[in-house]
Amino acid sequence: MAIEITVPRLGWNMEEGVFVGWLKKDGDEVRPGDSLFTLEGEKATEDIECLDKGILRIPAGAPKAGDRIPVGAVIGYVTQQGEAVPNGESGAVPRAAPPVGEGPRPAAAVKERTAPSPQPAAARGEREYPASSPRARRIARELGVDLNRVRGGGRAGRIREEDILAAASDKKSAPAGRAIAVTPIRRTIAERMTASLRSTAPVTLTTTADASNLVNLRGQFKAVAEDAVPGYTDFLVKLTAAALQKHPLLGARWAGEEIVLPETMDIGIAVDAEAGLFVPVVRDVTALSVRQVAAHTRDLAERARRGALRSAEMEGGVFTITNLGAFGVEAFTPIIHFPQCAILGVGRIRRRPAVVADQIATRDLLALSLTFDHRIVDGAPAARFLQTLTQYVENPGPWLMP
């Protein structure tokens, strides 16, 4: 019996994806682990792998590059030698599909994205584009850039990722009055921000911490740096995880008739990228050293900015940190990364006069803004968490060990 190839769900609320292209041709022999096609989800583009051995059959009605297709839709089949394709060899692929988890077992699953071997566009069933990489085409779609208007800077005029980003920058500096297309990522961000405000009861508490010891500690790391020096966000990821162990309700999530407490301290970090806002997750922070946290955050942020994150790397966080200090922001009101309970907004560290032991002294002060869901936690417990975190920032050494 022919095995259906269906569109998987790449994100927790993903309803449809954008088909990027086939990585195999109709009639190719495929094995478990082979990449079949590339799919763009809410905030990630991933190769989808085969789970069965057989022959790939791509019906005439299969999606083309750029088509939006619903989760669960059947787009092809894996058959055995001599086996007929349902609805005939040239039958159209159904555009509606049963809910995920129902019907025949799919023949494809998510695979970590790797660079596919180049194939002619006609062989993959894609539309013809100017010579360009799959990543360049994806970024062009996200930023609303017309490939036909981009001058490629690569070999033989091939359009590269940096050419798309340059073209997008030119669009931003164009005269006012022109419309900017809403990209899939922008739409996802808008939907999630709206869903957060609609589904939570957000309250924000703001305080100021004396970060002088934290600044001095980072200076010690810089003085003996043999590799990348941890940034302030890295220190705050560790300190926040320690504070959450003492106040786990701030890492909980609302789940219908119950409040689910965190099992591990998986902390999300907000990353600003050309395509939009991403929140990759650093797993099990309490088991990591601050240097290991720094290595993870640097890797995740770099891949977020070049569009190489997997959807699984942006799921499952229990708390999020967003740092706008580098932009000179003093304090702000962050929006909860639903379905999490709370998010920490970090402002800039500013050297100011302060009263220390009844004396005026110059100190490095840091503004912290905690937005929390009042459905899950009340004001006083949230204030106690922020108080604990402030104490850890002011005396960071003991709380930075794994």
N, C-alpha and C positions, 0 to 999 in steps of 0.2 A: 504493500500500500504506500502511495506517495506520501512523504512527510512534508508538512507545510513549513515554509519559512515565514515567520511573522516578525513584526516590528516590536522590539522589546521596550520596556520602560526604563529610561536612563536616569530619571529623577523621581522624587517621592510624589510630585503632583503633575508629572508629565502626562499630557493627553495626546500629543502628536509630536512628530519630529520632522526634520528636513532631510530628505534623501540626498546623499552626496554623490554616490556612484557605486556600481558593482566592481568588485575586485577580482571576480572570476567571470568567465564567459559562459553563455548557454552551451550545455553539452560537456563542460569540463568535469573530470572526475574530482570529487572532493572527499576529504577525510576529516575526522574530528580534529579541531584545532585550526583548520584552514580559515582564513578571513574571507568572508563572503561579500560583505558590502560595508560601506561607511555611513553612519547615521549621526546627524547633529541633533542633540537633545537641548534641554533648557540652557545649559551653560557649558556643555562639553561636546566634543566630536569624537566618536569612538568607532573602532572597527568591530564588526559583529562576526563572531566565529561560528563555524559549523559544528554540530554535535553528532553528526551521523556520517557514515560512509555511503557514497552513491554517486549519482550523476546530477549535476545542477541543471535545472530547467527553469528558464526565465520566460514566462508567457509574454505575449505581445503587449498586454496591457500593463506590464510592470512599470513602476514609477521611473521617471527620468530625474537627472540631477536638478535639484532645486524644488522638486515637488514636496508638498507637505503631506504627510501620511499619518493616520491615527495609530496609536498604540494598539497592537493586536492584529492589525491588518495583515492579510496574507499577500506576500509579494512574489513568491516563487515556491519551488518544490525541490526536494531531494528524492530521486527515484532510483530504482534498480534497473539493470539492463532489460530493455524491452517493455518496461512498465509505462503505461500511459499516464499523461498528465491530466488531472481532473479538468473537466470541461473542454477537453481537447488540447492539442499541442499549442494552438494559438489562442486559447481561451483567455479572456481578460481576467486580471486579478481582481477579486472582490474588493471594493473600496470600504465596505463596512465589515467589521470583524467582531467575533464574540468577545466578551470580557476576558482580560488576561487570566490565565489559569483554567479556562474552559476549552473544550474542543480538543483536537488532536495535539499531540506533543509537538512543539516547534522544533525546527532543525537548526536553530541558531541561538547564540548567546553572546553576551558582551565579552569583548576581549580588550586587554590593554592596547591602546592605540600605538601602532608602529607605522613607519613609512611604507606604504604599499609600493610594489614594483610597478613602474609605469606601464600602462597599456593604452592602445589607441582608444580615443573617446568613443568611436563607433562600436568597438568591441565591448565596452562597458555599458553601452546604452546611455551615454551621457550626451548632452547638447554640446555642440562645438564651441570652444572658447579660444581666445588668443592663448598662445603658449604660456602656461602658468602652472604653478604647483597646486595640489589640492588645498593646502593650507591657505595659499593666497586667494583662491576662489572662495573659501569659507569666510575669510576675514572680509573680503569684498562684499559678500552678501550681508554680513553683520553690520558693516559700516555704510551700506548703501552706495558703494562705489561701482560704477559701470566699468567692467574690465575693458570694454572696447575703447574707452577713453584714457586708458593708462599706458604710459610709455614704459616698457620693460627695461630694467637695467641689468638683467642677467645675460648669460651667454646666449647669443643669437636672438636677443631681444626678449628672452623669457621673463615673464612678470613674476617678481618675488614678493615676499611678505612686506619688505620695507618699501617697495614701490606702492603697494596698496595703502600703507600707513601715511606715506607722503601725499598721496592723492587725497586721502581723507582729511589730512591737515589743510590742504589747499581749499577743500570744500568748506571747512570751518571758517577760514578767513575770507570767504567770498562775501559779496555785498549782502546786506540784510534783506529779508523778504522772501528768500528761497526756502522751500520746505526741506526738511531732513527726514528721510524714511525712518520709520520705527523698526528697529532690527528685532529679531527673535529674542536676543538677550535683553534688550531694553524693555521689551514687552514683559518678559519673565520677571525682571526686577520690579517693574511697575505693579504687576499682579501680586508679587510677594509682599511688597511694602503695603499695598492696600489691604491684603489679607491679614497682615500683622496688626494694623490699626483697627480693623474690623473685628478681629478675633481675640484681642487681648484688652486688658484694662491697664494701659501703661502709665507709670508714674516715674518721675526722674528725681533723683537725689544728687546733689553736687557738693563736693568738699575739696579742700586743698591739702595736699600732703607735702611734708618737708622731704624732698628727694635728694638732699645734699649727700647723704651716705650712699645712695644709689648712684649718683653722679661720680662720687669718688671711687666706688667699686668698679664702675665701668672704666674709669681711668686706669685702674690697676690692670684690667684685662688688656687695655690698649698698650700699656707699657711693656707687656711681655707677650704681645700677640705673635703667635706662630701661624695662625690662620685667621679666618674671619672673626671679628670682634662681635660679641652679642650686642644687639641693639636694645633700646629701652623696651620695645614691645616684647622681645624675648624674655627679659627679666620679668615683665608684668605677666606673661603667660605662666611662668613658674609660680610667681607669688599669688596669682589668682587661683591656680589649681590648689595651692596650699590653703587658701582662705575658703575655697569651696569644700574642702574636706571637713572643715570645722562648721560650715554652714551649707550643707548639701541641698537644702531646699532651693537655693538660688540656681542650682544646676538641674532642677527638676523640669518636667514637662507635663502639661495637662493632657490627659488621655481619657476622654469621655467621663466615666464614673470614678476614675482614680487619678492620683498624681504619682507619676513614676520618677523615682529618685535615680541619680546617675550611678552606674556601676563602675565606670572608669572616667577619669578627668580628660575628656577629649575636647580641646579648646579650639574654636574657630577664630581665624584672623581675617579681618576685612582687607582685601587687596584691591587697589585701584588699578584697572587696566584700561587700555585704549578702547576695548569693546564694552566695558562696563564694570560693575562691582562683582567680585567673586569672594567667597568665604570658604577657603580650604581649611581642613581640620588637622591639627596636630594631635596624634593619638597618644593616650596614656601618659600625659605630661608628667605625672608624679614619678614615673619610672625613668625619666630622662634627666640628664645633667643640663645645665643652662647652655652649654656649648652644643649639645645634641639638639636641644630645642632650636637654637640659632640655625643649625644646619638644615633642620626640617623646614623652618619658616622661610629660609632663603630659597630652598629648592621649590617649595610650593608657590611662593610669590613669583619666582622667575617663570615657572611653567604656566601660572595663571596669566601672566602678561603676554605670553606668546601663544596662548590658547591650547596648551597641551595637558591640561588637567583632565583626569577621569572623573566621571560623575560621582563615583564612590568616594572620592577624596573630598567631596563637599557635602557629605551626608553624615548624620549621626553625632554632630557636635552637641555639647551640653551647655555651652556658654560661648559668647563671642566678644572679642576685643577689637575695637576700631580706634586707630590712632591718627589724629589729624594735627598733631603737634608740629610736624615738619612743615605745615602750611601756615604756621603762626597762629593757629586757632587756640584761644584761651579755654573755652568750655562750650559744649553743645549738647543737644538732646538727641542721642542716637535712637534708632528704631529697632525694636526687638527682632531678632532673626527667628521668626516663628518656625516651629513650635517650641523654641527654647523659652525659658522663663526670664532671662535677663541678658543685658549687654552692657559692656563697660566702654564709655567714651573717654579717650585720653587726649588731653590738651598738651600745649607746649610746656616745657620746663623753663621757667623764667627766674632769673636771679633778682631777688628783691630784699629790702630791709624787713626783718621780722624780729619779734621779741623772743629771746631765748634766755631763760633763767633771769628774767627781769632786766636783760640787757638788749640793746639794739644790735643785731648782727645781720650780715648778708647771708641769705640762704637760697637754695635752689628749690623753688616751689612748683608743684605740679597739680593741675586741676584734674579731678576725676569726676565723671558723670555716670551714675548708675541708673539705667532705665530698667524697671522690673514689671512683671505682670502681677497686678494686685489681686487677680483671681487666685494665684498660687501662693503668694507670700504677702504678708502685711508690711506696713511701713517700718515698724520697729525692728523686726528681724532683718529686713533689707538694710536698715541703717547700721545694724550690728555687723553685718557682712562688710559693708563699706568701711566701718571703723576698724575691723580686723585687717582688711586689705591695706588701709592707710598705715597701720602699725607695722605691717610687713614691709611696706615701701620705705618707711623711715628707718627700719632696722633689718635690711634685707638678707644679710649673711646667713643666719640660721635657717632660713626658709628656702634657700636655693639648692640644697642638696637633694639628690634623687631619693 
